[in-house]
Amino acid sequence: MTDKPPAEQPSPSTFEASPDSKQVFVDWLRLVAPYIHAFRGKTFVVAVDGELAVHGYLAALAQDLSLLHAMGMRIVLVCGSRPQVEEQLALRNIAPVFHKGWRVTDLAALECAKEAAGELRLDIEASFSQGLPNTPMAHSAMRVISGNFITARPIGIMDGVDLQHTGLVRKVDIKAITQSLDNNSIVLLSTLGFSPTGEAFNLTLEDVATSAARAIKADKLIFVSQIEGIFDKDDNLLEELELDSARALLNEDHLDDLTKDYLECCVLAVQGGVNRAHIVPLGLDGSVMLELFSHDGVGTMVSQVNLESLRIANFDDAGGIKTLIEPLELAGTLVRRGRDRIERDIDNFIVLEHDGILWGCAALYPYEKEEMGELACLVVHPSWQGTGDGERLLKKAELQARKMGLKKIFVLTTQTSHFFIKRGFVPGDVEMLPVERKRIYDWGRKSRVLIKTLV
């Protein structure tokens, strides 16, 4: 966990230094555009540890969430206040009392929780009210709506210990939250809930965020937390977990209690209808943005199924395929294909999809009479090249060819011979091509013929 403050925001002249830096900016903007389209109108519940405010990261997070809001995403923010409550207790010389990880909230501790929640709310509203020139929130007019959205109930007595004003979420006011989001506001939920009798209860960040996300059927639940994600026994970050795998990990001894708490909340959220649940580190500046707008993200994501899939293309993929292959067509690496041709041949295409976005494609054209198939348009997005996805597409195409009863596949290439030769293709000549393909061979391009026998 880093303890460095967020980096300074770039000035408007950052990308004016050189043509290279300008191109980097343009390439980046093109890269994130599909995510912006995919996330517009979606609802995100962002749950933030109180430590974020302690470390001075609140203003940076507010800027990031404001940017998401400006791009059309609907934001519900839940902010924990554990360290702030501890601070209030210390000021009053009150020793905190816990039982099995639960705070025992007596009347004095409840007053501390109220004080902490109130101060935190003011700090959050102030952070969202910034509008200085040359900052990400310039000319913004953010409205943050908070209120009694959460109905709570007491936990009661646990193992003979009365937890008093420590509670659990009983009900979420879905209608009020939805109306506030529809009115273009950011909704702020505190960790205080109220009973129908007017009593206040101290709730956990995890309970409020998970219950709210499930109730409003959020598209994402994002925990900005003290942990950096979920790690396996060898300390490797698990970037993506299917629901079943996440459940199994809850029984692993190498996970500490805090990590298990967050993972369990992610599992409960996804089981309850939330599409994705994420855990990202609060000490990394821009962690929410990096998780949302980069292929691998920076934390752990839990989803119902594996988001990355190799599959046969459908008609709706034509635009994504065209976007992938067009730069190589312009460079002369691939033969030009109009969208109409792609749509006509869509059943021949295989696509690599991640979270609804196409990152790679390949096409297989069978020549059944000669028991051969042509592999064409093998493309992986530049930002994801060198990670083995090209080989995965190739293996998927070979599998498809075998299912069709084909004995060989061939490629015609001008610039990528080395890639195919390393993977078992051998040089051939035009005379070895199927009759129909030989007839339309482009002698002007002088493409090399490479052939692989399928075993």
N, C-alpha and C positions, 0 to 999 in steps of 0.2 A: 504494500500500500504506500503510495507516494504521499509526502506531506507538503509538496510544493504548491504554492498558490497557482491559480489558473494563469495561463500565459496571457500577456496583453493582447487586446484585440488588434488585428491588422489595420493599418491606416488605409484610406482610399487609394493611396499611391503604391500600395504593396505590389500590385500586379502591373505597375508601369515601369519597372526597372529594366526589363529586357523582353524581347519577343518570346523567349523560352518560357518565362514566368507567365506571360499572358496565355500561352498555349496550355500550360499546366492548369490554369484556372478554367479555360474553356473545356478542356478534357474532363476535369473534375465535375463541372456543371453538367456536362452531357452524361457522365456516369451516374450521378445521383438523380437525374430527371425521372427515370422509370420508377424510383422509389417514391418520389414526390407525387407522381400520378397515382401510384398504388395506394398511398396513405391518405390522400385528400378525402376529407369527410369521415375518416375513421376516428374512433374514440380510444384514447390512451389514458390509463390510470397510472400516474407516476408517483411512486411511494418513496419518500426520501428520509433517510436517517437524520435525527437531530444533529448528529456529528457534522453534517454538511455545513450547517450554520456556524457551529463552533470553529470550524477550520476556515471560515471566511469564503466559502464557495457559493453562497446563496445567490449573489448577484449574477455570477456566470451562468448558473442553472436557470435563473429567471430569463436571462437573455436567450438561452437556447430554447426554452419552452415558448417564449414569445415568438421566436422565429418559426417554430413548428405551428403555432397558432396562426401566424400570418400566412403559412402555406396551406391552411385549410384543415388542420388537424384539431380535433376536439380534446381538450386537456382537462383531466381531473387530477388535482394535486393533493396528495396526502403527506403531511409532514409530521414525523415523529418528534418527541420532545424529551426523550429519556435523559440526556445530559443536562438539559435545561431544568428538568425537575430535580435532578441531583444537586444542581447548583442552588436552587431555591431551598432545598432541604438543608444544605450546608449553611446557608446564610441564617437559618433559624435554629442551627445547632440540633437538628433532628436527624437521628440515625435512620437510614433506610432499612426497611424490613422486607425480606423476600421469603417466599415459601415455594419450593420446587420451581424456581424461575419466575414466579408471579410476584409482583409487588403487592404488599399488603397496604391498601390505600385507606388509611384512617382519615378523619376529618382534617387533620393538619396536613397530611400528605396530599389530600384532595385540593386544599387551598394552594399548595405549591404547584400542583398540576395545572390548576386554573391560571395561576400567575404566569407559568411557563408558556402555556398555550396562547395566552393573550399577547405576550411580548413577541412570541414567534409569529403570530398572525400579523402583527403590525410590521415586523421586519419583512415578511414576505410581500405584503401589500406595497411597502415602500420600494422593494426591489423591482416589482412589476410596474412601478410608476415612473421609472427612469425614462428620460426622453432627450438626453443630451445629444447634440450634434456629434457626428462621427462615432456613434456607438450603434450596436445592432438594434437598439430600441428607439432610435431617432424617429420622430414623427409617428410613433405608435401611441395608441390610446387603449391600453389594456384595462379591462374590467375584471376584477377578481370578486367572485361572489362566494360568501361563506354563510353558514347558518346551521340550524338544527336539522341537518339532513339525516342524522343517524339516531335511531332509537336503540337504547341499550337495556340490558338486564344485568343483574348482579351474578357473578360466578357463585357467590354464596360461600358455604363452608367446605373446605377441602382437607381431608384427613384431620378433622377436628380444628382446623385453623380457619377463622372467619376472615376472608379477604376483603370484607367490608365494601368499599366503594370501587373495587376493581371489577370490571364488567366485560361483557361480550356483546357483540353486535346482535341485536334482535331483528332489526328491520332497516332497510335503506329506502329513503324517499326517492324512488326512481323517477316519478313524475317531476318533482321539483328540480332534480339534477338535470334531467333531460331538457326541461324548459330553459334552464340557465344556459346550457350548452347551445340550444337552438337560438338563443339570443346573443350568441357570439361572445360569451363570457368564459373565463377560466373558473372552474369550480374548485374551491379550497375546502378540504375536509380536515378537521382536527381530530385528535385522538381522545376527545371528550364526547360522550354520548349522553342522552337524556332519556329517562323513563317517562311513561305517561303520567306518573305521579309527580313529575318535576324534579326528581333526583338526578344528580350528575354522577357519571361513572367514568373512571379512568380506563381507557381501552389501549390495546397495543396497535402500533402502526400496521403490523402484518394482518391483524384481524380486520381492521377498518378497510385497508386497501384491497384485500382479497374479497371481502364481502361486497364491497362497492363494485369491484370489477365483475364479479359474478352476477350481481343484481342488474346492472345496466348492460350486461353482455358486451363488455368492452372488447375491442379488437386486440389490445395489448395491455398487459400489466407489467410495469417496469419498476423493479426495485433498484434504487440507487443506494448502495449499501456499503457497509464496512468490509464485506468480503468481496473478492474480485471475481467470483464465479464459483462453479463446481469443478473440483479437480479429482482425477482418479488416484489410485494408490501410488502411481509413479509420479505424481505431482504434475500431470499434464492437464491443461485446461480443457474441459469438455464443452466445446462451443455449441453443440446442439444435442439435445436429448429427446428421444421419443418418450411418450408418456409412460409406457411400460418400463423402459430403462430407468427413468427417473424414480418410479416407484421402487424398483429393485435397489437403487442406490441408497434409499432411506434406511436400509438394513445394513449398510456397510459400516464397519467399525472405524474406518479412517476419517469419516466426516465428524466434525465437532458439532456440538448442540446448536450453535448459531446457524451454521451452514444447513443443518437438517431442518431448522425452523423455516428458513427461506425456501429451501427446496420443497418442503411439504406445502407451503403456501402456493408455490408455482403449480404443483400437482393438483391441489384443490381448485385453483383457478381454471386450469385447462379442463379438468373433469366437469367443471360447472359451466362450460360454454365459452370461456375466453380463448381466443384463437392462439395466442402466443403469450408466454410469460418469460420475462427476462430478469437476469441479475447482472448488474454492471457496477463497477467500482466508483465510489464517490470521489476518490482521490485523483482520478484521471479527468483532466479538463475536457469537457465535451463528450463524456462517455455515452450519454444518451444519443447524441447525434451520430457518433461513430457506430454504435450498435444498430441504429436504424438505417444508416445510409452507406454502410460498407458491407461487402459480401460476407465476411467472416464475423463482423462485429468485434466486440472487445470483452464480452462476458459469456454467460451461458444462457441459452434459450431452450425452453421446454415447449414442445408442441405435441399435438395429438399424433401426428405421424412425421416421419422424416421429410423435411421440406425439400430436400434435393432429390430429384428423380430424373432418370433417363427413360424416355417414353417416345412412342410414335406421335408425330405431330398431328395437330388438327387444324381446321380452317382458321381458327382464331390466332394461330401462331405465325401466320404468313407475314404480318407486319414485323414481328420480332426477328424472324429469319432474315428478312430483307435488311433490317438495321444491322444485323451481324455481318452479313456478307458484303454489303455495299462498299465499305472502305477497301476491301481486297479487290473488288471489281474495278474500282477507280484506279487502284494501283496496278492493274493488269494481271494480278495473281490469279484471279478467278474470271471465268467467262461471265459476261453480263447476263443477268436473269431479271426480267421484269417481274413485278409482283404478280401479274396475271399468270406467268409461267410457274412461279412458286405455288400459287393457289392450285393450278392444274396438277402439279406434281406433289401436292402436300402429303399424300399417303406414302411417298417414298422417303420422307424426311424423318429423322430422329432428332429430338431436342433434349438438351440438358437444361433443366429448369430448377431454379432455387427461389423459393418464396414468391412464386408467381412471375419471376423474371427469367428470360432466356439468356443463358450464358454460353451456350454452344449449340452447334447443330452439325448434322451430316446427312447426306442423301445416299440411298442405295437404289440403283436402277437395275433390275434383273433382265437378263437375256436368257430365258429359260431353255431355248433350243440348244444353245452351246453350254448350258449349265454354268454360266458366268454372271457376275454382277459388277457394275461399275460403282465405285465409291467416289462421291463428289461432294463439294461444299463442306469439307471437314474444317470447321471454324470454331475457335474458342475466343471469347472476348479478351482483348489485350490485357485487361487488369487481372485475368485469371489464367494466363498462360504459364506453362512451366510447373503446373501443379498436378499433372496426370490426367486432366479432364479430356485432352485429345485422345489419349490412349483408351480411356473409358468409352468414348464415343466410337472409336474404332472397334473395340471388342463387342459393343452392342450391335454394330453393323455386321460384324462377322457372325454373331449369333443369329441375327435375322437371316443372313444369307444361308446358313446351314438349315434353318427351319424351312426355307424355300427349296431346299434340295440342291443348292448351287455348290459346285465343286471348287470354284476359283473366284477371286475378286481382283479387280484391277483398278489402277488410278492413272489418270493423265495429269502430270504435274510439270510445271516449269521451274518452281523455286523450292519445293519441299521434299525433294527426293530423299534426303538424308533421314528425315523423320520416318518415312515408310520403309526404307531399306533396313533400318535398325529394328524394325518390327516384322521382319520376315518376308518382305516383298523383294523380288528379284527383277532385274532389267529384262524387258521383253521388246518386241517391236510391233509396229502397226499391223503386220500380217497376222499376228496372234489374237487380234481383237475379234469380237463377234462381227459377223458380216454387216449387220445394220450399223454398228458403231464405227466400223472401219470406213463405211461409206460417207459418214459425216465428220470424219477426222479433219481438224483444222491444221492444214500443212503450214499455214502462216505462223501459228504459235509454236510449232515444232515441240509440242509437249512430249516429255519422256513417258514411255509406257512401263509401268511397274506392275507385276503380277504376283499374287500370293495364292498358294494352294491351301485350301482349308482341310484340316485333318480332324 
